[in-house]
Amino acid sequence: MRLKTHSSIPGNHLGDLSVFLHQIYVQHKHCDFFINEYQNAFNYCVNSQHISLHPITIKKNNQIIGHVALILDDRLKQGEAFFGFFELTDDPVVFKKLWHQLTALATKNN
């Protein structure tokens, strides 16, 4: 497994993330609607002048198996942030690695 924190959004990040989401949710009736709305929310964060999005991915065999993003918004009080776009395979090790990296990144960014 390879853990990666991105300082900027890689070129095909949303496309790779959409493939991962489809693999997880394909059995659900409204999978395509969910992924479309997910992409809209992600793009909103990327294009907002107030939001700084810091994605973290874990890949295995060059495919995403876990994803979360630290979301910093300059309209929040100093020291406040939130996270989102949190998706992973059913693996506690992946969860622990993502959560550890997310909290470390949040602490680094005050």
N, C-alpha and C positions, 0 to 999 in steps of 0.2 A: 504494500500500500504506500502511496505517495501523498503526503499532505502538502497543500499549497495555499498560501495566503496571497491574494492578488492585490497589488497596489493600484492597478487599473483593470478595467474589464477587458479580458482577452477578446480578440476578434470574433471568434465563434462560440463564446461562452454561453450565450443564451440558447444557441442551437444545440450544443452538447447537453445543456441542462434540460431542454425540452425532450430530447431523446430519453434521458434518464427518467423524467417525469412520466413519459408515455409508458416506459417499461413497468413502472410502479403501479400506475393507475389505469392501465388499458382495460382491465376487467370492469371498471366502473362505467355506468351508463353515460355520464356526462363528462367523460375524460377530456374530450376535445375542448369543450367549453371551459373547463377548469384550467387547462394548459393555456388557452388563449387569454383568460383573465390573469393568470400568473405572469404571462409575458407582458401584459399591459402594466401590471403593478411594478414589475422589474424595470421596464423601460421608463416608467414615471420616476422611479428613484434615480436611475442613471441620468435622466435629463433634467432633473430638478436643480435649480440654482442653490437650493438650501440643503440638499442631501448629499452626503458623501457615502457611497456604498462600498463596502469592503468584503468581497466574497471570499469564502474559504471552501476549498474542495478537497475531497479525498478521491483519488483514482486508483483503480486496480486494473491492470492490463489495458491502460490508457483509456478507461471508461469511468465516468463519475459513479461513485458508490455512496457518496455523501456530500451534502452542500448546506451551507448556512452563510448568512451575510450579516456583518455588523453594519448597522444603519445609524449614521451620525447626522443629526439635523440641527443646523445652527439656530433654529427657533426654540430649541429646548434649553432648559437651564444647564449651566456648566455642570459637568459630571453625569449628565443623563444621556442615555442612548437606548436603542432597542435593537432587536435582531429579528430576522425574518428569512423567508425563503429556505426554511429548514426542512430538508428532505434527506432521508437516508434509507439504506437497506436495513433489514431486521438484524442488526449486528451491534451488540453492546460495545464492542471495541471501537467501531466507527463512531458511535455516539460519544464515547468518552474522549476520543481524540478531537472530534469537532468541538465539543463543549470546552475542553481545555484550551484549545487554540482561540476560540471565540472570547472566553473570559480573559485570556492573556492580552489579546488585541484590544479589548475594551479597556482594560486597566492601562495599557500603554497610551491610549488616547484620552485618558482621564475620564 
